[in-house]
Amino acid sequence: MSSPKTNEIDPLLHPLQVAKLLAVSVSWLAKSPLTGTGPPFIKIGRAVRYAQSAVHEFILSQQRLSTSER
């Protein structure tokens, strides 16, 4: 996974933003850590946030060339 430059902080996205970006429900996003199907997340206290670069990498990792690929 690519990381931001050392002096820059990777923007953190709210679950609503990520759900909209991925075109999934907030409920699916909340359940995804249980099944390991969603993007990596960050916990700050009780709040869940997603690093923008991690969401980008997750999207790229979902690309497939064939319907038979997992």
mmCIF file of the N, C-alpha and C atoms, coordinates in Angstrom:
data_MODEL
# 
_entry.id   MODEL 
# 
loop_
_atom_site.group_PDB 
_atom_site.id 
_atom_site.type_symbol 
_atom_site.label_atom_id 
_atom_site.label_alt_id 
_atom_site.label_comp_id 
_atom_site.label_asym_id 
_atom_site.label_entity_id 
_atom_site.label_seq_id 
_atom_site.pdbx_PDB_ins_code 
_atom_site.Cartn_x 
_atom_site.Cartn_y 
_atom_site.Cartn_z 
_atom_site.occupancy 
_atom_site.B_iso_or_equiv 
_atom_site.pdbx_formal_charge 
_atom_site.auth_seq_id 
_atom_site.auth_comp_id 
_atom_site.auth_asym_id 
_atom_site.auth_atom_id 
_atom_site.pdbx_PDB_model_num 
ATOM 1   N N  . MET A 1 1  ? 0.844   -1.168  0.000   1.00 0.00 ? 1  MET A N  1 
ATOM 2   C CA . MET A 1 1  ? 0.000   0.000   0.000   1.00 0.00 ? 1  MET A CA 1 
ATOM 3   C C  . MET A 1 1  ? 0.889   1.231   0.000   1.00 0.00 ? 1  MET A C  1 
ATOM 4   N N  . SER A 1 2  ? 0.555   2.177   -0.822  1.00 0.00 ? 2  SER A N  1 
ATOM 5   C CA . SER A 1 2  ? 1.342   3.396   -0.871  1.00 0.00 ? 2  SER A CA 1 
ATOM 6   C C  . SER A 1 2  ? 0.987   4.283   0.316   1.00 0.00 ? 2  SER A C  1 
ATOM 7   N N  . SER A 1 3  ? 1.995   4.923   0.849   1.00 0.00 ? 3  SER A N  1 
ATOM 8   C CA . SER A 1 3  ? 1.746   5.793   1.994   1.00 0.00 ? 3  SER A CA 1 
ATOM 9   C C  . SER A 1 3  ? 1.961   7.244   1.588   1.00 0.00 ? 3  SER A C  1 
ATOM 10  N N  . PRO A 1 4  ? 1.320   8.159   2.323   1.00 0.00 ? 4  PRO A N  1 
ATOM 11  C CA . PRO A 1 4  ? 1.503   9.571   1.993   1.00 0.00 ? 4  PRO A CA 1 
ATOM 12  C C  . PRO A 1 4  ? 2.936   9.997   2.300   1.00 0.00 ? 4  PRO A C  1 
ATOM 13  N N  . LYS A 1 5  ? 3.339   11.158  1.746   1.00 0.00 ? 5  LYS A N  1 
ATOM 14  C CA . LYS A 1 5  ? 4.661   11.687  2.039   1.00 0.00 ? 5  LYS A CA 1 
ATOM 15  C C  . LYS A 1 5  ? 4.791   11.886  3.533   1.00 0.00 ? 5  LYS A C  1 
ATOM 16  N N  . THR A 1 6  ? 6.003   11.814  4.039   1.00 0.00 ? 6  THR A N  1 
ATOM 17  C CA . THR A 1 6  ? 6.222   11.837  5.479   1.00 0.00 ? 6  THR A CA 1 
ATOM 18  C C  . THR A 1 6  ? 5.674   13.081  6.165   1.00 0.00 ? 6  THR A C  1 
ATOM 19  N N  . ASN A 1 7  ? 5.626   14.219  5.498   1.00 0.00 ? 7  ASN A N  1 
ATOM 20  C CA . ASN A 1 7  ? 5.146   15.446  6.124   1.00 0.00 ? 7  ASN A CA 1 
ATOM 21  C C  . ASN A 1 7  ? 3.660   15.675  5.912   1.00 0.00 ? 7  ASN A C  1 
ATOM 22  N N  . GLU A 1 8  ? 3.010   14.791  5.174   1.00 0.00 ? 8  GLU A N  1 
ATOM 23  C CA . GLU A 1 8  ? 1.592   14.961  4.888   1.00 0.00 ? 8  GLU A CA 1 
ATOM 24  C C  . GLU A 1 8  ? 0.780   13.912  5.635   1.00 0.00 ? 8  GLU A C  1 
ATOM 25  N N  . ILE A 1 9  ? -0.373  14.322  6.118   1.00 0.00 ? 9  ILE A N  1 
ATOM 26  C CA . ILE A 1 9  ? -1.276  13.390  6.789   1.00 0.00 ? 9  ILE A CA 1 
ATOM 27  C C  . ILE A 1 9  ? -2.284  12.904  5.765   1.00 0.00 ? 9  ILE A C  1 
ATOM 28  N N  . ASP A 1 10 ? -2.429  11.594  5.680   1.00 0.00 ? 10 ASP A N  1 
ATOM 29  C CA . ASP A 1 10 ? -3.407  11.015  4.770   1.00 0.00 ? 10 ASP A CA 1 
ATOM 30  C C  . ASP A 1 10 ? -4.801  11.410  5.254   1.00 0.00 ? 10 ASP A C  1 
ATOM 31  N N  . PRO A 1 11 ? -5.618  12.020  4.395   1.00 0.00 ? 11 PRO A N  1 
ATOM 32  C CA . PRO A 1 11 ? -6.960  12.417  4.826   1.00 0.00 ? 11 PRO A CA 1 
ATOM 33  C C  . PRO A 1 11 ? -7.767  11.205  5.306   1.00 0.00 ? 11 PRO A C  1 
ATOM 34  N N  . LEU A 1 12 ? -8.506  11.411  6.385   1.00 0.00 ? 12 LEU A N  1 
ATOM 35  C CA . LEU A 1 12 ? -9.368  10.364  6.912   1.00 0.00 ? 12 LEU A CA 1 
ATOM 36  C C  . LEU A 1 12 ? -10.800 10.607  6.454   1.00 0.00 ? 12 LEU A C  1 
ATOM 37  N N  . LEU A 1 13 ? -11.443 9.548   6.007   1.00 0.00 ? 13 LEU A N  1 
ATOM 38  C CA . LEU A 1 13 ? -12.803 9.650   5.503   1.00 0.00 ? 13 LEU A CA 1 
ATOM 39  C C  . LEU A 1 13 ? -13.786 9.049   6.493   1.00 0.00 ? 13 LEU A C  1 
ATOM 40  N N  . HIS A 1 14 ? -14.940 9.654   6.596   1.00 0.00 ? 14 HIS A N  1 
ATOM 41  C CA . HIS A 1 14 ? -16.034 9.178   7.436   1.00 0.00 ? 14 HIS A CA 1 
ATOM 42  C C  . HIS A 1 14 ? -16.688 7.979   6.737   1.00 0.00 ? 14 HIS A C  1 
ATOM 43  N N  . PRO A 1 15 ? -17.225 7.023   7.501   1.00 0.00 ? 15 PRO A N  1 
ATOM 44  C CA . PRO A 1 15 ? -17.886 5.875   6.869   1.00 0.00 ? 15 PRO A CA 1 
ATOM 45  C C  . PRO A 1 15 ? -18.961 6.249   5.846   1.00 0.00 ? 15 PRO A C  1 
ATOM 46  N N  . LEU A 1 16 ? -19.697 7.337   6.085   1.00 0.00 ? 16 LEU A N  1 
ATOM 47  C CA . LEU A 1 16 ? -20.699 7.758   5.100   1.00 0.00 ? 16 LEU A CA 1 
ATOM 48  C C  . LEU A 1 16 ? -20.061 8.121   3.760   1.00 0.00 ? 16 LEU A C  1 
ATOM 49  N N  . GLN A 1 17 ? -18.898 8.769   3.820   1.00 0.00 ? 17 GLN A N  1 
ATOM 50  C CA . GLN A 1 17 ? -18.191 9.139   2.597   1.00 0.00 ? 17 GLN A CA 1 
ATOM 51  C C  . GLN A 1 17 ? -17.709 7.893   1.849   1.00 0.00 ? 17 GLN A C  1 
ATOM 52  N N  . VAL A 1 18 ? -17.188 6.939   2.603   1.00 0.00 ? 18 VAL A N  1 
ATOM 53  C CA . VAL A 1 18 ? -16.650 5.721   1.991   1.00 0.00 ? 18 VAL A CA 1 
ATOM 54  C C  . VAL A 1 18 ? -17.774 4.881   1.402   1.00 0.00 ? 18 VAL A C  1 
ATOM 55  N N  . ALA A 1 19 ? -18.880 4.758   2.128   1.00 0.00 ? 19 ALA A N  1 
ATOM 56  C CA . ALA A 1 19 ? -20.019 3.997   1.609   1.00 0.00 ? 19 ALA A CA 1 
ATOM 57  C C  . ALA A 1 19 ? -20.523 4.603   0.313   1.00 0.00 ? 19 ALA A C  1 
ATOM 58  N N  . LYS A 1 20 ? -20.593 5.912   0.263   1.00 0.00 ? 20 LYS A N  1 
ATOM 59  C CA . LYS A 1 20 ? -21.049 6.580   -0.959  1.00 0.00 ? 20 LYS A CA 1 
ATOM 60  C C  . LYS A 1 20 ? -20.050 6.355   -2.094  1.00 0.00 ? 20 LYS A C  1 
ATOM 61  N N  . LEU A 1 21 ? -18.775 6.471   -1.803  1.00 0.00 ? 21 LEU A N  1 
ATOM 62  C CA . LEU A 1 21 ? -17.733 6.276   -2.802  1.00 0.00 ? 21 LEU A CA 1 
ATOM 63  C C  . LEU A 1 21 ? -17.749 4.857   -3.372  1.00 0.00 ? 21 LEU A C  1 
ATOM 64  N N  . LEU A 1 22 ? -17.981 3.865   -2.508  1.00 0.00 ? 22 LEU A N  1 
ATOM 65  C CA . LEU A 1 22 ? -17.994 2.465   -2.937  1.00 0.00 ? 22 LEU A CA 1 
ATOM 66  C C  . LEU A 1 22 ? -19.361 2.016   -3.443  1.00 0.00 ? 22 LEU A C  1 
ATOM 67  N N  . ALA A 1 23 ? -20.365 2.863   -3.302  1.00 0.00 ? 23 ALA A N  1 
ATOM 68  C CA . ALA A 1 23 ? -21.747 2.541   -3.684  1.00 0.00 ? 23 ALA A CA 1 
ATOM 69  C C  . ALA A 1 23 ? -22.249 1.308   -2.937  1.00 0.00 ? 23 ALA A C  1 
ATOM 70  N N  . VAL A 1 24 ? -21.999 1.306   -1.623  1.00 0.00 ? 24 VAL A N  1 
ATOM 71  C CA . VAL A 1 24 ? -22.493 0.249   -0.741  1.00 0.00 ? 24 VAL A CA 1 
ATOM 72  C C  . VAL A 1 24 ? -23.216 0.915   0.428   1.00 0.00 ? 24 VAL A C  1 
ATOM 73  N N  . SER A 1 25 ? -23.934 0.131   1.187   1.00 0.00 ? 25 SER A N  1 
ATOM 74  C CA . SER A 1 25 ? -24.620 0.687   2.353   1.00 0.00 ? 25 SER A CA 1 
ATOM 75  C C  . SER A 1 25 ? -23.639 0.873   3.508   1.00 0.00 ? 25 SER A C  1 
ATOM 76  N N  . VAL A 1 26 ? -23.976 1.782   4.392   1.00 0.00 ? 26 VAL A N  1 
ATOM 77  C CA . VAL A 1 26 ? -23.172 1.980   5.597   1.00 0.00 ? 26 VAL A CA 1 
ATOM 78  C C  . VAL A 1 26 ? -23.188 0.701   6.432   1.00 0.00 ? 26 VAL A C  1 
ATOM 79  N N  . SER A 1 27 ? -24.310 -0.008  6.408   1.00 0.00 ? 27 SER A N  1 
ATOM 80  C CA . SER A 1 27 ? -24.425 -1.269  7.131   1.00 0.00 ? 27 SER A CA 1 
ATOM 81  C C  . SER A 1 27 ? -23.426 -2.303  6.603   1.00 0.00 ? 27 SER A C  1 
ATOM 82  N N  . TRP A 1 28 ? -23.315 -2.412  5.272   1.00 0.00 ? 28 TRP A N  1 
ATOM 83  C CA . TRP A 1 28 ? -22.349 -3.350  4.698   1.00 0.00 ? 28 TRP A CA 1 
ATOM 84  C C  . TRP A 1 28 ? -20.939 -2.972  5.122   1.00 0.00 ? 28 TRP A C  1 
ATOM 85  N N  . LEU A 1 29 ? -20.641 -1.696  5.084   1.00 0.00 ? 29 LEU A N  1 
ATOM 86  C CA . LEU A 1 29 ? -19.316 -1.216  5.450   1.00 0.00 ? 29 LEU A CA 1 
ATOM 87  C C  . LEU A 1 29 ? -19.012 -1.527  6.911   1.00 0.00 ? 29 LEU A C  1 
ATOM 88  N N  . ALA A 1 30 ? -20.008 -1.366  7.780   1.00 0.00 ? 30 ALA A N  1 
ATOM 89  C CA . ALA A 1 30 ? -19.828 -1.651  9.208   1.00 0.00 ? 30 ALA A CA 1 
ATOM 90  C C  . ALA A 1 30 ? -19.605 -3.137  9.462   1.00 0.00 ? 30 ALA A C  1 
ATOM 91  N N  . LYS A 1 31 ? -20.218 -3.989  8.655   1.00 0.00 ? 31 LYS A N  1 
ATOM 92  C CA . LYS A 1 31 ? -20.083 -5.447  8.826   1.00 0.00 ? 31 LYS A CA 1 
ATOM 93  C C  . LYS A 1 31 ? -18.844 -6.014  8.135   1.00 0.00 ? 31 LYS A C  1 
ATOM 94  N N  . SER A 1 32 ? -18.272 -5.270  7.212   1.00 0.00 ? 32 SER A N  1 
ATOM 95  C CA . SER A 1 32 ? -17.161 -5.789  6.409   1.00 0.00 ? 32 SER A CA 1 
ATOM 96  C C  . SER A 1 32 ? -15.930 -6.218  7.218   1.00 0.00 ? 32 SER A C  1 
ATOM 97  N N  . PRO A 1 33 ? -15.605 -5.575  8.351   1.00 0.00 ? 33 PRO A N  1 
ATOM 98  C CA . PRO A 1 33 ? -14.453 -6.074  9.119   1.00 0.00 ? 33 PRO A CA 1 
ATOM 99  C C  . PRO A 1 33 ? -14.669 -7.483  9.680   1.00 0.00 ? 33 PRO A C  1 
ATOM 100 N N  . LEU A 1 34 ? -15.920 -7.859  9.908   1.00 0.00 ? 34 LEU A N  1 
ATOM 101 C CA . LEU A 1 34 ? -16.200 -9.198  10.422  1.00 0.00 ? 34 LEU A CA 1 
ATOM 102 C C  . LEU A 1 34 ? -15.893 -10.287 9.400   1.00 0.00 ? 34 LEU A C  1 
ATOM 103 N N  . THR A 1 35 ? -16.068 -9.953  8.135   1.00 0.00 ? 35 THR A N  1 
ATOM 104 C CA . THR A 1 35 ? -15.841 -10.925 7.061   1.00 0.00 ? 35 THR A CA 1 
ATOM 105 C C  . THR A 1 35 ? -14.556 -10.653 6.302   1.00 0.00 ? 35 THR A C  1 
ATOM 106 N N  . GLY A 1 36 ? -13.900 -9.537  6.580   1.00 0.00 ? 36 GLY A N  1 
ATOM 107 C CA . GLY A 1 36 ? -12.662 -9.196  5.898   1.00 0.00 ? 36 GLY A CA 1 
ATOM 108 C C  . GLY A 1 36 ? -12.866 -8.793  4.449   1.00 0.00 ? 36 GLY A C  1 
ATOM 109 N N  . THR A 1 37 ? -14.051 -8.254  4.130   1.00 0.00 ? 37 THR A N  1 
ATOM 110 C CA . THR A 1 37 ? -14.359 -7.932  2.738   1.00 0.00 ? 37 THR A CA 1 
ATOM 111 C C  . THR A 1 37 ? -14.226 -6.455  2.399   1.00 0.00 ? 37 THR A C  1 
ATOM 112 N N  . GLY A 1 38 ? -14.024 -5.614  3.357   1.00 0.00 ? 38 GLY A N  1 
ATOM 113 C CA . GLY A 1 38 ? -13.983 -4.176  3.099   1.00 0.00 ? 38 GLY A CA 1 
ATOM 114 C C  . GLY A 1 38 ? -12.589 -3.596  3.221   1.00 0.00 ? 38 GLY A C  1 
ATOM 115 N N  . PRO A 1 39 ? -12.495 -2.287  3.086   1.00 0.00 ? 39 PRO A N  1 
ATOM 116 C CA . PRO A 1 39 ? -11.192 -1.621  3.197   1.00 0.00 ? 39 PRO A CA 1 
ATOM 117 C C  . PRO A 1 39 ? -10.709 -1.594  4.649   1.00 0.00 ? 39 PRO A C  1 
ATOM 118 N N  . PRO A 1 40 ? -9.389  -1.503  4.848   1.00 0.00 ? 40 PRO A N  1 
ATOM 119 C CA . PRO A 1 40 ? -8.857  -1.371  6.208   1.00 0.00 ? 40 PRO A CA 1 
ATOM 120 C C  . PRO A 1 40 ? -9.371  -0.082  6.849   1.00 0.00 ? 40 PRO A C  1 
ATOM 121 N N  . PHE A 1 41 ? -9.559  -0.116  8.143   1.00 0.00 ? 41 PHE A N  1 
ATOM 122 C CA . PHE A 1 41 ? -10.091 1.055   8.840   1.00 0.00 ? 41 PHE A CA 1 
ATOM 123 C C  . PHE A 1 41 ? -9.206  1.438   10.009  1.00 0.00 ? 41 PHE A C  1 
ATOM 124 N N  . ILE A 1 42 ? -9.464  2.613   10.547  1.00 0.00 ? 42 ILE A N  1 
ATOM 125 C CA . ILE A 1 42 ? -8.727  3.152   11.688  1.00 0.00 ? 42 ILE A CA 1 
ATOM 126 C C  . ILE A 1 42 ? -9.737  3.459   12.779  1.00 0.00 ? 42 ILE A C  1 
ATOM 127 N N  . LYS A 1 43 ? -9.429  3.072   14.011  1.00 0.00 ? 43 LYS A N  1 
ATOM 128 C CA . LYS A 1 43 ? -10.282 3.423   15.146  1.00 0.00 ? 43 LYS A CA 1 
ATOM 129 C C  . LYS A 1 43 ? -9.608  4.544   15.918  1.00 0.00 ? 43 LYS A C  1 
ATOM 130 N N  . ILE A 1 44 ? -10.353 5.610   16.130  1.00 0.00 ? 44 ILE A N  1 
ATOM 131 C CA . ILE A 1 44 ? -9.904  6.716   16.971  1.00 0.00 ? 44 ILE A CA 1 
ATOM 132 C C  . ILE A 1 44 ? -10.948 6.833   18.063  1.00 0.00 ? 44 ILE A C  1 
ATOM 133 N N  . GLY A 1 45 ? -10.610 6.314   19.217  1.00 0.00 ? 45 GLY A N  1 
ATOM 134 C CA . GLY A 1 45 ? -11.618 6.189   20.271  1.00 0.00 ? 45 GLY A CA 1 
ATOM 135 C C  . GLY A 1 45 ? -12.672 5.212   19.785  1.00 0.00 ? 45 GLY A C  1 
ATOM 136 N N  . ARG A 1 46 ? -13.920 5.653   19.750  1.00 0.00 ? 46 ARG A N  1 
ATOM 137 C CA . ARG A 1 46 ? -15.001 4.807   19.237  1.00 0.00 ? 46 ARG A CA 1 
ATOM 138 C C  . ARG A 1 46 ? -15.311 5.083   17.772  1.00 0.00 ? 46 ARG A C  1 
ATOM 139 N N  . ALA A 1 47 ? -14.680 6.098   17.222  1.00 0.00 ? 47 ALA A N  1 
ATOM 140 C CA . ALA A 1 47 ? -14.952 6.496   15.836  1.00 0.00 ? 47 ALA A CA 1 
ATOM 141 C C  . ALA A 1 47 ? -14.156 5.640   14.853  1.00 0.00 ? 47 ALA A C  1 
ATOM 142 N N  . VAL A 1 48 ? -14.807 5.262   13.773  1.00 0.00 ? 48 VAL A N  1 
ATOM 143 C CA . VAL A 1 48 ? -14.161 4.521   12.691  1.00 0.00 ? 48 VAL A CA 1 
ATOM 144 C C  . VAL A 1 48 ? -13.919 5.493   11.541  1.00 0.00 ? 48 VAL A C  1 
ATOM 145 N N  . ARG A 1 49 ? -12.702 5.478   11.030  1.00 0.00 ? 49 ARG A N  1 
ATOM 146 C CA . ARG A 1 49 ? -12.346 6.305   9.889   1.00 0.00 ? 49 ARG A CA 1 
ATOM 147 C C  . ARG A 1 49 ? -11.539 5.451   8.919   1.00 0.00 ? 49 ARG A C  1 
ATOM 148 N N  . TYR A 1 50 ? -11.463 5.925   7.683   1.00 0.00 ? 50 TYR A N  1 
ATOM 149 C CA . TYR A 1 50 ? -10.765 5.209   6.629   1.00 0.00 ? 50 TYR A CA 1 
ATOM 150 C C  . TYR A 1 50 ? -9.749  6.145   5.994   1.00 0.00 ? 50 TYR A C  1 
ATOM 151 N N  . ALA A 1 51 ? -8.491  5.698   5.925   1.00 0.00 ? 51 ALA A N  1 
ATOM 152 C CA . ALA A 1 51 ? -7.471  6.493   5.244   1.00 0.00 ? 51 ALA A CA 1 
ATOM 153 C C  . ALA A 1 51 ? -7.800  6.517   3.760   1.00 0.00 ? 51 ALA A C  1 
ATOM 154 N N  . GLN A 1 52 ? -7.735  7.688   3.173   1.00 0.00 ? 52 GLN A N  1 
ATOM 155 C CA . GLN A 1 52 ? -8.076  7.843   1.765   1.00 0.00 ? 52 GLN A CA 1 
ATOM 156 C C  . GLN A 1 52 ? -7.238  6.915   0.891   1.00 0.00 ? 52 GLN A C  1 
ATOM 157 N N  . SER A 1 53 ? -5.953  6.790   1.196   1.00 0.00 ? 53 SER A N  1 
ATOM 158 C CA . SER A 1 53 ? -5.085  5.925   0.386   1.00 0.00 ? 53 SER A CA 1 
ATOM 159 C C  . SER A 1 53 ? -5.474  4.452   0.539   1.00 0.00 ? 53 SER A C  1 
ATOM 160 N N  . ALA A 1 54 ? -5.939  4.050   1.726   1.00 0.00 ? 54 ALA A N  1 
ATOM 161 C CA . ALA A 1 54 ? -6.352  2.659   1.940   1.00 0.00 ? 54 ALA A CA 1 
ATOM 162 C C  . ALA A 1 54 ? -7.611  2.341   1.139   1.00 0.00 ? 54 ALA A C  1 
ATOM 163 N N  . VAL A 1 55 ? -8.521  3.294   1.063   1.00 0.00 ? 55 VAL A N  1 
ATOM 164 C CA . VAL A 1 55 ? -9.742  3.093   0.272   1.00 0.00 ? 55 VAL A CA 1 
ATOM 165 C C  . VAL A 1 55 ? -9.377  2.988   -1.203  1.00 0.00 ? 55 VAL A C  1 
ATOM 166 N N  . HIS A 1 56 ? -8.473  3.836   -1.652  1.00 0.00 ? 56 HIS A N  1 
ATOM 167 C CA . HIS A 1 56 ? -8.017  3.798   -3.043  1.00 0.00 ? 56 HIS A CA 1 
ATOM 168 C C  . HIS A 1 56 ? -7.383  2.437   -3.355  1.00 0.00 ? 56 HIS A C  1 
ATOM 169 N N  . GLU A 1 57 ? -6.513  1.964   -2.479  1.00 0.00 ? 57 GLU A N  1 
ATOM 170 C CA . GLU A 1 57 ? -5.869  0.656   -2.676  1.00 0.00 ? 57 GLU A CA 1 
ATOM 171 C C  . GLU A 1 57 ? -6.902  -0.472  -2.670  1.00 0.00 ? 57 GLU A C  1 
ATOM 172 N N  . PHE A 1 58 ? -7.901  -0.372  -1.798  1.00 0.00 ? 58 PHE A N  1 
ATOM 173 C CA . PHE A 1 58 ? -8.954  -1.384  -1.751  1.00 0.00 ? 58 PHE A CA 1 
ATOM 174 C C  . PHE A 1 58 ? -9.700  -1.435  -3.083  1.00 0.00 ? 58 PHE A C  1 
ATOM 175 N N  . ILE A 1 59 ? -10.039 -0.281  -3.618  1.00 0.00 ? 59 ILE A N  1 
ATOM 176 C CA . ILE A 1 59 ? -10.744 -0.232  -4.898  1.00 0.00 ? 59 ILE A CA 1 
ATOM 177 C C  . ILE A 1 59 ? -9.898  -0.889  -5.989  1.00 0.00 ? 59 ILE A C  1 
ATOM 178 N N  . LEU A 1 60 ? -8.624  -0.559  -6.035  1.00 0.00 ? 60 LEU A N  1 
ATOM 179 C CA . LEU A 1 60 ? -7.746  -1.156  -7.046  1.00 0.00 ? 60 LEU A CA 1 
ATOM 180 C C  . LEU A 1 60 ? -7.625  -2.670  -6.861  1.00 0.00 ? 60 LEU A C  1 
ATOM 181 N N  . SER A 1 61 ? -7.641  -3.133  -5.621  1.00 0.00 ? 61 SER A N  1 
ATOM 182 C CA . SER A 1 61 ? -7.504  -4.576  -5.359  1.00 0.00 ? 61 SER A CA 1 
ATOM 183 C C  . SER A 1 61 ? -8.736  -5.368  -5.793  1.00 0.00 ? 61 SER A C  1 
ATOM 184 N N  . GLN A 1 62 ? -9.835  -4.689  -6.038  1.00 0.00 ? 62 GLN A N  1 
ATOM 185 C CA . GLN A 1 62 ? -11.069 -5.368  -6.429  1.00 0.00 ? 62 GLN A CA 1 
ATOM 186 C C  . GLN A 1 62 ? -11.200 -5.557  -7.935  1.00 0.00 ? 62 GLN A C  1 
ATOM 187 N N  . GLN A 1 63 ? -10.249 -5.033  -8.704  1.00 0.00 ? 63 GLN A N  1 
ATOM 188 C CA . GLN A 1 63 ? -10.312 -5.166  -10.156 1.00 0.00 ? 63 GLN A CA 1 
ATOM 189 C C  . GLN A 1 63 ? -10.121 -6.621  -10.563 1.00 0.00 ? 63 GLN A C  1 
ATOM 190 N N  . ARG A 1 64 ? -10.926 -7.056  -11.507 1.00 0.00 ? 64 ARG A N  1 
ATOM 191 C CA . ARG A 1 64 ? -10.854 -8.428  -12.009 1.00 0.00 ? 64 ARG A CA 1 
ATOM 192 C C  . ARG A 1 64 ? -10.871 -8.405  -13.528 1.00 0.00 ? 64 ARG A C  1 
ATOM 193 N N  . LEU A 1 65 ? -10.299 -9.429  -14.134 1.00 0.00 ? 65 LEU A N  1 
ATOM 194 C CA . LEU A 1 65 ? -10.300 -9.576  -15.581 1.00 0.00 ? 65 LEU A CA 1 
ATOM 195 C C  . LEU A 1 65 ? -11.348 -10.571 -16.051 1.00 0.00 ? 65 LEU A C  1 
ATOM 196 N N  . SER A 1 66 ? -11.825 -11.403 -15.118 1.00 0.00 ? 66 SER A N  1 
ATOM 197 C CA . SER A 1 66 ? -12.778 -12.445 -15.471 1.00 0.00 ? 66 SER A CA 1 
ATOM 198 C C  . SER A 1 66 ? -13.756 -12.634 -14.322 1.00 0.00 ? 66 SER A C  1 
ATOM 199 N N  . THR A 1 67 ? -14.962 -13.059 -14.639 1.00 0.00 ? 67 THR A N  1 
ATOM 200 C CA . THR A 1 67 ? -15.957 -13.329 -13.600 1.00 0.00 ? 67 THR A CA 1 
ATOM 201 C C  . THR A 1 67 ? -15.593 -14.568 -12.784 1.00 0.00 ? 67 THR A C  1 
ATOM 202 N N  . SER A 1 68 ? -14.677 -15.379 -13.274 1.00 0.00 ? 68 SER A N  1 
ATOM 203 C CA . SER A 1 68 ? -14.286 -16.585 -12.533 1.00 0.00 ? 68 SER A CA 1 
ATOM 204 C C  . SER A 1 68 ? -13.219 -16.301 -11.481 1.00 0.00 ? 68 SER A C  1 
ATOM 205 N N  . GLU A 1 69 ? -12.633 -15.096 -11.505 1.00 0.00 ? 69 GLU A N  1 
ATOM 206 C CA . GLU A 1 69 ? -11.646 -14.736 -10.493 1.00 0.00 ? 69 GLU A CA 1 
ATOM 207 C C  . GLU A 1 69 ? -12.341 -14.422 -9.180  1.00 0.00 ? 69 GLU A C  1 
ATOM 208 N N  . ARG A 1 70 ? -11.661 -14.704 -8.102  1.00 0.00 ? 70 ARG A N  1 
ATOM 209 C CA . ARG A 1 70 ? -12.197 -14.381 -6.776  1.00 0.00 ? 70 ARG A CA 1 
ATOM 210 C C  . ARG A 1 70 ? -11.682 -13.064 -6.320  1.00 0.00 ? 70 ARG A C  1 
# 
